[in-house]
Structure formats: C-alpha cells, structure tokens
Amino acid sequence: MIFTVAIDGPAAAGKGTIARAVAARFGFRHLDTGLLYRAVGMKGGDPVAAARSLGPADLERDGLRTLEAGQAASRVAVIPEVRAALVDFQRRFARAEGGAVLDGRDIGTVICPEAEVKLYVTASPEVRAHRRWLEVGGEEARVLAEVRERDARDMGRADAPLRAADDALVIDTSELGIDEAVATAIAAVTGRLPRG
C-alpha cells in the first residue's frame, strides 16, 4: 500500500512527536525532513554540493537537534538548488510501498501535494519558544526571538514558504496535551485509510 501522511508546521509545535506516534501506530516509515536540511547546514562548505552528496551517515551525526543546527537548516533551506536536490529523495521515500509519514515545512504543499492525509501542526510562538527553551536551555527571551526570526524566514522565503496546505487539518497544540494531539492525528489517518 502506498499511503503518505504529510505533517507540516513551525519549529517546536509538536509535529515530530506526532509524526513518530502516527508512524508507530500504523507501522509506517518516518522521515524528519528537517534532519536533511540540518545535516546539509552542519556539513559546511558548499550547501548545494552537501545536499547532492547527502548520505545516511550524515543523518546520524551528533548535534543535529541543536539550536545551532536548526538555524543552519533554516539558512540553507532558502537556497533553491539545495531544496531541489532534496526533493527527489523525499518524494521517493513518501511514495514507497508500506506507507510513510514525513514531517517538515513544505510536505503537503510542495513535496507531496497528493498525500492522502495532510496535517498542519502549530502553536503560538510563546508556547513553542518555551518548549524549545526547556530542551536547549539558555535565555528564554533569546529563544523566543530566535523562534520568531526562524518563523519569519521560513514563512517569508520565496521558494516553498511554510504554510498550511489548503486541504490540511490544522492541529493547534498551544492548549492541547500531546495525547490529545496524537489522537486527533490518528483519527484523521484512520478516516482516510482504505477499507478492507
């Protein structure tokens, strides 16, 4: 069965947690597409060459979940040639037999507009900054400034800006517990799975 769940949203909204839970529940493969961009950003050198030569080992390197890696990812993600180099990889993953969950910022709008289920997971900047601050520490006001700066970059870029697909189910996790958010996502997927 080919079945794609596209989950988009800004940093620290909960999309990765939801994506992992959905993948585990249905036995689908999971790809955190942000890791691709983080790996490219952290490789250094020419970002286009880094994207074209990206391999599985690059996705295993230490430090890909740091704030620094997130900022590097956001910087290289605005380069159209980097995006193009990573699109084919993501599309092949999404449409392989066995079902797939991809989470990122342009999955439902650009990478997999034909996805069977599209979710847009969001939360207020303040809530997301607090969550990120709990993860990485530092000064909370600075983390909030970085979240807002990244949102502006991701939503304002000319190529594949972050936005909800027209047919996406929006899940706002500002006031939702994780169990409730995951249950909402699982119900959306269950409703679209082929019967039989």
URMOMO-V786150 format. One record per pair of residues at least 6 apart in sequence whose ideal C-beta (glycine too) atoms are under 7 Angstrom apart, sorted by the first residue. I is the first residue (numbers start at 0). GAP is how many residues later the second one is. Records with the same first field share a line. If there is no record, write none. Layout:
I = GAP ; GAP
This chain:
0 = 96 ; 98 ; 193
1 = 93 ; 95
2 = 96 ; 113 ; 190
3 = 90 ; 91 ; 96 ; 108 ; 111 ; 112
4 = 17 ; 23 ; 96 ; 110 ; 112 ; 184
5 = 96 ; 101 ; 102 ; 106 ; 109 ; 112
6 = 8 ; 11 ; 12 ; 94 ; 95 ; 96 ; 100 ; 112 ; 114
7 = 7 ; 96 ; 97 ; 98 ; 99 ; 100 ; 112 ; 154 ; 156
8 = 6 ; 111 ; 112 ; 113
9 = 112 ; 118 ; 141 ; 144 ; 152
10 = 59 ; 117 ; 121 ; 136 ; 139
11 = 116 ; 119 ; 120 ; 135
12 = 108 ; 109 ; 110 ; 115 ; 160
13 = 107 ; 109 ; 159 ; 164 ; 167
14 = 88 ; 106
15 = 16 ; 87
16 = 161
17 = 103 ; 163 ; 164 ; 167
18 = 11 ; 82 ; 84
19 = 10
20 = 161
21 = 79 ; 163 ; 164 ; 167
22 = 6 ; 7 ; 78
24 = 161
25 = 73 ; 163
27 = 70 ; 71 ; 72 ; 73
28 = 69 ; 71
29 = 71
30 = 59 ; 62 ; 69 ; 71
31 = 71
32 = 57 ; 69 ; 70 ; 71 ; 74
33 = 39 ; 70
34 = 24 ; 29
35 = 18 ; 50
36 = 36 ; 39 ; 40
37 = 26 ; 31 ; 32 ; 34 ; 35
38 = 15 ; 19 ; 20 ; 22 ; 25
39 = 7 ; 10 ; 11 ; 14 ; 36 ; 42
40 = 28 ; 31 ; 32 ; 34 ; 35
41 = 19 ; 21 ; 22 ; 27 ; 30
42 = 7 ; 15
46 = 29 ; 32 ; 35
47 = 31 ; 33 ; 34 ; 37
50 = 31 ; 34 ; 35
51 = 33
62 = 6
65 = 70
66 = 69 ; 79
69 = 80
73 = 76 ; 79 ; 80
75 = 6
76 = 6
77 = 75 ; 79
79 = 79
82 = 76 ; 77
86 = 24
89 = 12 ; 21
90 = 20 ; 21
92 = 7 ; 9
93 = 6 ; 8 ; 17 ; 18
101 = 9 ; 10
104 = 49 ; 57
105 = 54 ; 56
107 = 7 ; 10 ; 57 ; 60
108 = 51 ; 54 ; 56
109 = 50
115 = 76
116 = 71 ; 72 ; 75
117 = 47 ; 49 ; 50
118 = 49 ; 50 ; 52 ; 66 ; 69
119 = 44 ; 48 ; 50
120 = 50 ; 52
121 = 48 ; 50
122 = 49 ; 50 ; 51
123 = 50
124 = 19 ; 22 ; 23 ; 26
125 = 18
126 = 47
127 = 19
128 = 11 ; 14 ; 15 ; 18
129 = 10
131 = 11 ; 15
132 = 7 ; 10
135 = 7
153 = 7 ; 8
154 = 6 ; 7 ; 8
163 = 6
168 = 19
170 = 10 ; 13 ; 14
172 = 8
